[in-house]
């Protein structure tokens, strides 16, 4: 994991010096690479250095999730309010047996779950949900020291932030071993150290 983070930082530096058409071409190739990795379930490292990148990667994780999505976030900020992400999250929850589990490190954006755009969208189609949504808030006395915010899809794929302030992260659509490690950390540590603040189930 340390080697992957170092490589991501090198790629970010390269992107900083690209301009104009060269950068546009690189952006197009970047999104195409994400599409291919997601479609093939390819075990390939993907860096993420912009909010637009984060949104696209998370959209792809929702699109390709068969059953379970786990999210550990600070407060479900701007990315979680994007129309593209909300659309795919809703589509995912219309799959039979789907589950969306979220643990927040801080208070949710908007101050209350019902005021968050994603939760509001879920509430608006509750009768069509074929799975489960649970949002939890981490206990105030539990401090994160060695883990970052992350999203895991079906124990197969993930996106993990290593620099939250600058939206820098690594993602992989075919690394089941590390995805399982994140799932275990989510289920056995974060869930147990948090309390439920929102639930939605099959009607």
N, C-alpha and C positions, 0 to 999 in steps of 0.2 A: 504493500500500500504506500509506503514512503517513497519508493521509486516512481510510482504513478503520479504522486503529488508533485514531485520534482519535475517530471516530464510535462505536466500540465502548466507549471509555472514557466517553463522554457517556451512552450507554444504561445502562452499569453504574451510574452515579450516579443515574439515574432509578429503577432497580430498587431501590436501597438505601432509598429513602424510601417505597416502596409497602408496605402491610401488609394482613393479613387477606384478606377475600374479593376485594378488588381485585387483590392479588398472585396469589391462586389462579387467578383468571380470566385474568390475564396469562400465567401459567405454562401453562395449558391452550392458550391461543392460540399461545404460543411453540412448543410441541410440535407443534401442528397445522401451523404454518408450516414446520417442519422436514420433516414428512411430505410436504407439498405440493411443497416445493422438491426433495426427493429424488425424488419420483415423476415430476416434470416435467423434472428436470435443469435447474432454473431458475438463471439467473445472478443470484443475489441474495445480498447480504451477510447472514450470520447471526452474531450475537455469542454468546459462550459464557462464563458467569461462575460456574458451579458444577460440582462433580464429576458430579452427575447429568446436567447438560447435556452434559458431555464424553462420558460413557458413551453417552447417547442418540445423539449425533451420530456417534460412532464405530461404533455398532451399525448405523446407517443406511448408513454408508459400506460396511461389510461386506455388508449386505443387497443393496446395489445394484451391487456390484463384479462385473464380468463375467469379468475375467481376472487383474488385478494389484492388489495392495495393498502399498504401501511405508510403513514406519513408522520414524520416528526418535524415540527415547524416551530418557529419562534412565536408567531401570532397569526399565521395565515395572512400575510401581507398582500401586496399588489398582484403578484403572480396568481394567487388563488382567487382573485377577483376578475381575472381576464375572461372575456366571453368564450374564448376558445377552450380554455381549461374547464370552465363550468359545463360547456356543452358536452365534452367528452366524459367528464365525471358523471353526468346525468345518464349518458348512454351506457356507461359501464354499470351503473346501478340498476339498469333495466335488464341486466343479465340474471338469469335465475341462479340463486345461491351466492351472488356477489357480496363482498364485504369491503367496506371502506373504514379503516380504523385510523384515527388521528390522535396524536398526543401533542399538546402545545406546551412549550416551555414558559410562555408568558400569557397574559390575558389576550383573548381573541380580539382582532381588529374590529372596531365598532362597539366594543364593550360588552356585547351580549351575542351569543350564537345566532339568534334570530335576525340580528342586524347585519350579519356578514353576507355578502352576495352569494357565496357558494351555498351556505346553509339555507338562505332564503329561497334559492332556486330548488333545492331539495325539498323544502317544505311545500313548495308550489306543486310538486308532482308526487307527493307521498303515496297517493293511491296507485301509482304506476311502478313504484319501487319493488323490485323482486329480490332485494338483498337487505343488508344491514349497514347502518351508518352509526358509528360511535365516535364522539369527540371527547377527549379527556384533557384535563389540565394537570400538569406536573406539580407535585407538592412543592411548596415554597422552600422547604428545608432540604430538598434534594438538589444538589448542584452538579451540573454536567462539567466534567473535567477533561474527558478524553474522547468524546463523541461529538459529531457534528449533526446538523439537520440533514434528513435524508428521506428518500421515497423508495420503497421496495415493491416490486411487482411479482406476485406469484412465486416467490423464492427463486426467481430466475434472473431478474434484472433490477437495476438500481440507479439512483442518482444521489451522490453524496457531496455536500458542500464542505470545502476545506477552508474557504474564506467567505464567510457570510456577508460581510460588509461590502465586498466587491462582486458578489454573485458568482464566485468562482467555484467550480465543482467538477467532479469526474462522474462519468456514467458508463454503464456497460449493459448490454442486452443479452449477454450469454454467459455470465459468470455466476453460475448457481452456487458455487462454494461460498463466495463472499456474500451473495444475496442472502443465503441461509444464515450466515453469521449476523447480518443486520436484522433479520426476522427474529432470531433468538434473543438478541439484545432488546428489541422492541417488546416482545411478548414477556420476557422474563425479568426485565428491569424497568423499562419505561411504563408499561401498563401497571405493574405492581406498585409503582411509586406515584400514581396519578389517580384522579377521581373523575367520574363521568360528569360532563356538563351538557351533553346533548345526545339524544338517541333517536333513530328512526328505523323502523322495522317493516317487514312485509305486512301489509294490511290484513 
